[in-house]
Amino acid sequence: MSLATTIMLLICGWLAVAGAMLWGVLRITRRHHPHVKTAKPPKAAVRHA
């Protein structure tokens, strides 16, 4: 195997592992993060003179 092929395989493997770890972390945070619905503040009544 040539040096260039070895380096490319190392880079591709590293990217695959990094992508899998990122996907797993995002999946866990989405699953355990409670979806909080923010209540909109009531609009102030506008008085016309």
Long-range contacts (C-beta under 8 A, 24 or more apart in sequence): none
